[in-house]
Amino acid sequence: MLVRSTVATLLCCAALTAGADSAPPAQPLATTKPFKVSAAAAQGPVFQMKSAVKGHGPDGDTTDVLLLRSKDGRAEMGVYEATASEQDIESYEVDEFMFFLAGGVKLTSADGSVLEVKAGEGVAMPKGWKGHWSTTGYKKYYVTYNGAAKSK
């Protein structure tokens, strides 16, 4: 239920801020005030913020910008970009909703079914999903939910 309402809020905010000029806060917040990320910022400038975390691993070269963490540490929202990668996933770690701003992903479930998600589309990934993830790179908004509280 929390994921559904959080996803709806994120999508509404994303749609309402298209073309706006504001940038997200410098630090991820557990906040009581709304803030927005413009469509232009989400396409590139947001990934240059001081709070952006760059990495390299199974997702290729990545940049994660955590915009909001719930007060209980179980839900997180942000923007994420990754370069080309392919990987087998034994068990997806969290429930996640992703809305792709650029690029996309091909998801092949353990039963052989294939789902392709492109820019302008969203996908809900259940915790525990098993399959193959393939991408040529992407940028996305994300909302994750983990039943276990995360350390702050």
ABEGO torsion letter per residue (X at the ends): XAAAAAAAAAAAAAAAABGBABBBBABBBBBABBBBBBAAAAAAAAAABAABBBBBBAAEBBBBBBABBBAAGABBBBBBBBBBBBBBBABBABBBBBBBABEEBBBBBAAGBBBBBBBGBBBBBBBGBBEBBBBAEBBBBBBBBBABBBBX
